[in-house]
Amino acid sequence: CLICLSESWKMFFEQEFTPRRIEIIPNIIENPNVIPQKKVFASNTLKFLFLGYIDKRKGVWLLLDTLRKHKTEVEGKAVFYIGGNGEINRLQNLIKEYHLGNMVKYIGWVSGEEKQRQLNEADIYLLPSFNEGLPISILEAMSYSLPILSTTVGGIPEIIDNSNGILIEPGNEEQLWKAIEYFVNAEEIILDIMGQASKEKIKQHLPVEVRKKLNELYQNLIFENIS
């Protein structure tokens, strides 16, 4: 039996190979450590969060260029926190060159309790990648009830739709700006509804559900072998 992580991967293996049996077992994530009543909207400033490798493939330069062109429309309304490793010097140089210091903050590599804190404090999770599989970072963000802004690549459309986020075409700067603009101007209740949809969709990736699916699969395989 071949186990894959998403419907798109299943289709790929069925097209390229002839597996005797193929099953989808969702990628597993840790149970979230959610802090109740985590958000404070007194400042009316949205917090967008990006966690990942900092380079062109993840859409970081596209994001900065978009913010540069729409600086006056975003400043004071949203702050973009970027965490991760990669081309850090270029990131910091572009933030300075584009005069984005008030709205783009590099927070370094985050993990453990610091990552939990960032996810608890965020309002929107952002990952404008040019190519992906099914990113763990998006799954983790969904478990913290975050709306998602990402792209129509890999397995992402299987877990993100207009109920819990916005998907854009990879590299499409106009669509990226329209999505950012939508979130910046959205009412709090809309973000909450999207966040709750993320939380509901992600249940299949939590340990109790993945463990159940694995147990069922192995029991079926054992039974078939005995039979």
C-alpha positions in Angstrom: 0.0 0.0 0.0 1.3 3.4 -0.9 0.4 6.2 1.5 0.4 9.8 0.4 -0.5 13.1 2.0 -3.1 14.7 -0.3 -5.5 14.2 -3.2 -3.1 15.9 -5.6 -0.3 13.5 -4.6 -2.7 10.6 -5.1 -3.5 11.7 -8.6 0.2 12.2 -9.4 1.1 8.6 -8.3 -1.9 7.1 -10.1 -0.9 8.9 -13.3 2.8 8.2 -13.1 2.8 4.7 -11.6 0.5 1.7 -11.1 0.3 1.3 -7.3 -1.6 -1.8 -6.2 -3.3 0.3 -3.5 -3.0 3.9 -2.5 -4.5 5.7 0.5 -4.4 9.3 1.7 -3.4 9.8 5.3 -3.3 13.6 6.2 -0.1 15.1 7.4 0.0 15.3 11.2 0.5 18.4 13.3 0.8 19.0 17.0 -2.3 20.0 19.0 -2.3 23.8 19.2 -1.5 25.6 22.4 -4.2 28.2 22.0 -4.4 31.1 24.4 -8.0 32.1 25.0 -9.0 35.6 24.0 -5.6 36.1 22.4 -6.3 39.0 20.1 -6.4 42.7 21.0 -8.0 44.9 18.4 -7.6 48.1 20.2 -5.0 49.3 17.8 -7.0 48.2 14.7 -3.7 47.0 13.3 -3.9 43.6 11.6 -0.9 41.2 12.2 0.0 39.2 9.1 2.4 36.3 9.8 4.8 34.5 7.4 7.0 31.6 8.7 9.3 29.8 6.2 12.3 30.0 4.1 13.0 33.6 3.0 13.5 33.6 -0.8 11.8 34.1 -4.1 10.1 30.7 -4.2 8.2 31.5 -1.0 7.0 34.8 -2.6 8.8 37.1 -0.1 10.2 39.5 -2.7 6.8 39.7 -4.3 5.2 40.6 -1.0 7.7 43.4 -0.3 7.3 44.8 -3.8 3.5 44.8 -3.4 3.8 46.6 0.0 6.2 49.1 -1.5 3.7 50.1 -4.2 0.8 50.3 -1.7 2.6 51.6 1.3 0.2 54.5 2.0 -2.8 52.3 1.8 -1.4 49.8 4.3 0.6 51.8 6.8 -1.0 52.1 10.1 -3.5 49.3 9.3 -1.4 46.2 9.1 2.0 44.9 10.2 3.7 42.0 8.4 5.9 39.7 10.6 8.4 37.6 8.7 10.1 34.7 10.5 12.5 32.1 9.1 16.0 31.7 7.6 17.3 32.1 4.1 18.2 35.3 2.3 18.0 37.4 5.5 20.4 40.1 4.4 18.5 40.8 1.2 15.2 40.9 3.2 16.6 43.5 5.6 18.1 45.5 2.8 14.9 45.6 0.9 12.9 46.6 4.0 15.3 49.5 4.3 15.4 50.4 0.6 11.6 50.3 0.3 11.1 52.3 3.6 8.9 49.5 5.0 10.4 49.5 8.5 7.1 50.5 10.1 5.1 47.7 8.5 7.5 44.8 7.9 9.3 43.2 10.9 11.8 40.4 10.7 11.5 38.3 13.8 14.2 35.7 13.1 13.8 31.9 13.2 11.0 31.0 15.5 10.2 27.6 17.0 8.7 26.1 20.1 7.0 28.5 22.5 7.9 31.5 20.4 6.2 30.1 17.4 3.2 29.3 19.5 3.2 32.9 20.7 3.4 34.3 17.2 0.6 32.1 16.0 -1.6 33.1 18.9 -1.0 36.8 18.3 -1.4 36.7 14.5 -4.6 37.6 12.7 -3.8 36.3 9.1 -1.3 33.7 8.0 0.5 34.6 4.7 2.3 32.2 2.4 2.5 33.5 -1.3 4.6 30.6 -2.6 5.3 29.8 -6.2 5.3 26.1 -5.5 4.5 23.9 -2.5 3.3 20.4 -1.5 1.0 20.8 1.5 2.8 23.1 3.9 2.9 22.2 7.5 3.1 25.9 8.4 -0.4 26.5 6.8 -1.8 23.5 8.7 -0.4 24.8 12.0 -1.8 28.3 11.3 -5.2 26.8 10.6 -5.1 25.0 14.0 -4.7 28.4 15.6 -7.9 29.5 13.9 -6.2 31.8 11.4 -7.6 32.8 8.0 -5.0 32.0 5.2 -3.7 34.0 2.3 -1.8 31.7 0.0 -1.5 30.4 -3.6 -3.2 27.8 -5.8 -0.2 25.4 -5.8 0.3 21.8 -4.6 -2.3 20.5 -2.1 -3.1 24.0 -0.8 -6.5 24.3 -2.6 -7.6 21.0 -0.8 -7.6 22.8 2.5 -8.1 26.5 1.6 -11.2 28.0 -0.1 -13.2 31.1 0.3 -14.6 29.9 3.6 -11.3 30.1 5.4 -9.1 32.3 3.3 -8.1 33.6 -0.1 -6.0 31.9 -2.8 -4.2 33.7 -5.5 -2.3 32.7 -8.6 1.4 32.3 -7.8 3.3 35.5 -8.8 0.2 37.5 -9.4 0.9 40.9 -7.7 -2.4 42.4 -8.4 -4.3 39.5 -6.8 -1.9 39.6 -3.8 -2.7 43.2 -3.2 -6.4 42.7 -3.6 -6.3 39.9 -1.0 -4.3 42.0 1.4 -6.6 44.9 0.9 -9.6 42.7 1.5 -8.3 41.5 4.9 -7.2 45.0 5.9 -10.7 46.3 5.3 -12.6 43.2 6.5 -14.8 43.4 9.6 -13.6 41.5 12.7 -16.5 39.1 12.4 -15.5 38.0 8.9 -12.0 37.1 10.1 -13.5 35.2 13.1 -15.7 33.2 10.8 -12.8 32.4 8.5 -10.7 31.4 11.5 -13.4 29.1 12.8 -13.6 27.5 9.3 -9.8 26.9 9.4 -10.1 25.3 12.8 -12.9 22.9 11.6 -11.1 21.9 8.4 -7.8 21.1 10.3 -9.3 18.5 12.6 -8.4 15.7 10.3 -4.7 16.6 10.7 -4.7 16.4 14.5 -3.0 13.4 16.2 -6.3 11.7 17.4 -7.7 11.6 13.8 -4.5 10.7 12.0 -3.8 7.9 14.6 -7.3 6.6 14.0 -6.8 6.5 10.2 -3.4 4.7 10.5 -4.9 2.1 12.9 -7.7 1.4 10.5 -5.3 1.1 7.6 -2.9 -1.3 9.3 -5.8 -3.4 10.6 -7.2 -3.7 7.1 -3.8 -4.7 5.7 -3.3 -7.3 8.4 -6.8 -8.8 7.8 -6.2 -8.9 4.0 -2.9 -10.6 4.6 -4.4 -13.2 6.9 -7.3 -13.8 4.5 
